[in-house]
Amino acid sequence: MSMLKKLVRINNDLKKGTVLVTAIEKKIYPTPNWEVDGYKSLTYGQYGDSIEKVAHWLDTQLSKATATDTVAYLGPNDLRNAILWPAVVKTGRKLMIPDGRVTDEGLKTLLRDTKAKVWISTEDDVKGPLDSLSEGLTNIALPPMDWCLCASWHEHYPYEKTWDEAKWDEILIIHTSGTTGLQKPIYHTNGWHVCSKARELPKIHFPRGTVHDAWLGKSVVLSCPPQWLGGLVHYVNFLVYASTVAVIPPADHAAFSPDVFKKLIRMDTADGIKCPPHSIHQLYAEAETQQLMKDFQFIVYLGAALVKQMIQVSP
């Protein structure tokens, strides 16, 4: 399929908004092999092609969607979360990603309350599908990461909804923490995720004095797993709407050690870090990694409070 044919199928209303999957296409096709400095392993073109491939795979496994069904996915801390989500949306479905800390009872409740029809595991996950929790659901297994990324110029999967048609569509389901009871679903719409495009506001409005000013157009070492909203939006939303590049640790080192952190910094260009407070505590405990932290332009913590002693020693 020619580049021109792909471009004319992109639906974008500059006066209103650009929904997530259209924003990804807009970013990809004009310059498919462009790389942001420091983001060495994956180009926009590779990312977009992998989404196309997985979207077609979903229809092969499930047939064409006739309703906006809920698809649940629980897999490793890798890029398949960021690939599967837009692919699911392209096919007219919505994705529910349970936090890896959810209880069995909480997961059963979420699957029931979201009316989930499909449970996706991964072929290479040693735990395999959770058969006891996915009874009555269609079970499929997403192929390994290499399969997803081996998709050069894959056949385009059209997403033809306009902004007005798609802005209220539910595209992602996360859930409450469950600290005061069973987890409850939180539904995200296309329109909510377009709020990530603050970078496109006129420059006269910046800086706004908010934490978002720090990472616009920057590269960020990220230790938030993709099952967390704080991880997933950095894998996807901030990449396409804010040109923010996530430097991601290996799947089995989401809460990275000082040694993994030092290797990431040696291999990639990073302007700052986003992580839970416990990562900051760990990295400040060692002199070498503390200095690397102080050399960052910004340190953003999320998910919990930072202890007073750490605030006093932070740059």
N, C-alpha and C positions, 0 to 999 in steps of 0.2 A: 504494500500500500504506500503510495507516495506521500511525501511530507505535506504537499498541498492538500491532499484529501484529508489528512489528519487535522490540519489547521482549521479547515472550514467547518469541522464538526464540533469545534469548541464553542460553548455557549458562555458568553461573558457580557454582562451589562455594567459598564464602567460607572454609570450613574447610581447603581443600586448595590451590587455586590458580586462577589465571585465565590461560589460555594466550593467546598474543599476539593472534590475530585477534579473540578474544572480548573481550580488554581494550580493543581499539580500539573495538569496538561499544559496550561499556559506557560508554566515554568520550564517544562521539558522540551517541547517541540521546536521552539525557535533556536535553542542552543543545546542540543541533547547531550553533548559530551563536555559541557563546561564544568570545571571543577572549582570549588572554592578552595583557596589556599589552606592547607592543613587537613582537608577532608580527602584523604588519599584513596580510600578503598571503594567508594561508590559514587558514581556520577549521577546527575539528574536523569540522564537517559537510561541508565541501568535501573534506577529506581522505578521510573515510569514503565519500562518494559516489563519489569517483574509484576507490577500491579495488573497490567493487561493480561499477563499469562495466568495469574491466579484467578482473575475474574472469569476468564474462559474456563478454567479448571473447575471453579465452583458450579457453573452451569452444567458442565459435563457430569459432575457428581450428583447434583441436586435437581437438574433441569431448570428451565427458565422460571424466575420468580413470578408468581401471580399475585403476591401480597407482600407487604413489608414485614416479612417474618424475622424473628430474632434468631441470630446465630451466635452460639456461645463458643468461646475459644479460650483454652488454657494451655500454654506452651512455654518453652524456655524463654529466658530474657534476651531475645535476639531480635533482629530486624523483621522477622516474620510478622510480629505484631503490627509494625508500621506498614507492611505490604498488604496484609490481610484486610485491615480496616478499610482503606479506600476501595479495595477490590470488592469487598462485601457491599459497600455503598453503591458502587457502580452497577451491581447486579440487582439493585432495588431492595436490598435487605438492610438490616441494622445489626451491629456487632455488640455483644455483651462480653466484657473481659472481666472475669472475677479476679479480685486481688488474691494473690497466692496465699494470703493468711486467712482466708475465709474458712469457716468451719463447714463440716459436711452438712449439718442442718441448715446453716445459712445459705450454702450453695443450692440445696434442694429448694429452699424458699425462693431464691432469686430465679431459678429456672422456671418455677411455677408462676411467679408473679409477672415475669417478663414474657410468658407464653413461648418460651424457647422451643424451636422445632428441630434444631440441629446442634449437635455437639461435635466440635472439631478438636482433635488432639493432633499430635505430630508423629510421623513415622519413626523418627529417631529419638523419641522421648522414652527412656527406659521404663518409666512408670506406666506408659501405655494409656489407653482410654479408661476413664473412671466408670466402669460398667455399672457399678451399684448406684451411681448418681444419674446416669444418662439413660435409664430405662424409659422406653417410649419415645426417645429421640432418635433421629437419624444420625448415625455415627460415621464420620469420615476422618481420615488422617491426612494432614497437610504434609507434602513431601519436604525433604531437607532444604536447608537454606541454599545450598549450591544449585539445586534444581530451580528454585524460585528465581535466582539471579542469572541463570543461564537462559536468557530470554531476549537476546539482541533483536531489536526491531520486530517484536512480536506483533501479531495481528491486533489492531486497535479494537478495544471494546467501547462502543459509543455510550456516552452519557449525555442525553439530549434535553434534560430538564432545564428550563430557564430559572433565573433567580426567584421570580415570583412563584413558580411551580414548586421549587425545592426548599425554600427558606424555612418552612415549618416542618420539614421531614425529620423524623428522629433517625439519627445515624449512629449513635453510640450510647451504650448504657454502662455506667459505672455504678458504684454503690456506696452506701454509708459505711462507716468503720465497724459498726456493730458493738460499740462499747456500751451502749445502753439497751441492747436487745438484738434481735436478728437483723442482718443487713437488709437495707431497703434500696430498691433501684433508683437511680438518678438518670433521667433521660436528657440527652443532649441533642439539639437540633442543628441543622446546617447553619442557620442564622447565628446561633450562639458562637459557633467556631469561627465565623467570619470576623468576630471581634478581634481576632489575632492580627488583623491587617492594619494595625495602628500605624505602621511604618509608612503607609501611603497617605497619611494626613499631611497637610501642608507643613513645611519645615518651620513656619512661624510659630507653630504650636509646640515646638520642642526646644529644650527639654521640658518635660511636664513635671519633673520632680518626683517621679514614681520609679519603682524598682525596674520597670520594663525598659527604661531608658538605657540601662546598663548593657543589655545583651543584643540590642538591635544591630544586625549586620556583623555580629561577632561569632567567634567559635568558642564553644563551651564544653568543658569536661563534665560529663553527666554521670552521676551514680544513682539516679532514680530509675528503678526498673520500669519497663514499658507497661506493666500491669497497673502502675500508678498513673493517674492523670498527669502528674508533674513530669513523668517520663514520656508518656505517649505524645503529648503536645509538643515536646521538644524534638522528638523523632520526626514528627509530621508537620504540625501547624506552623511552628516557628521557622522551619526549614523553608516552607513555600510562601508564607506571608511576611516573614521578617528577615529572611536571608540569614538566619542564625543556624550555624552548623554544630551538630552534636558530635563530640568525640566520645565514642561509646566503648566501655570496657568489654572484655570477653563475657560471654553469657553466664559463665559460672563465677564471675567476679563483679557482680553488680555493685556490691558494697566493697569496693576495692581496697586492698592492703596498700601500705606505703610503697612496696616494691612494684606492684602493678601500676600505681599512680605515677611513679618515676618513669616507668617504661612508656606510659602514654604521653607524658610530657616530652620525652626524648623523641618520640616518633611523630608527634603531631604538633601543629601550631595551635595554641589555645590562649584565649584572652582572659578567661575566667572559669569559674567552677560553680555548678549547682548541685547541691547534695543535702542529705539530711544532716542534722547537727552532729550525730555520732561520727560521721566521716571527717568533719572538721576537727573534732576532738582527737581522733586517731592520727590525722596528718600533722596536727600541731604538736603532737607528743614527740616527734622526731625532728631534730634540728634541720636536716637537709630538706625534708618535705615541708617543714614550717616556712623555710625561706622561699621555696617554690610557691607556696600559697601566698606569701606576702608580695611576690612579684606579679601576681595576677592584677588585672585592672579592676576586677570585682569578685566578690565571694557572695553567693546567694544561698541561704539555707531555707529549707522548707520542710513541712511535716511535723515540726515540733519546735519548742523554744530552745534557744541557745543559752547555755548556763552563763551566769554573770561573769565568772572567771575568764571564760573564753572571749567575751566581749571586750574585756579589759586588755587582752593581749593581741587582739586582732588589729590589722593595719588600719 
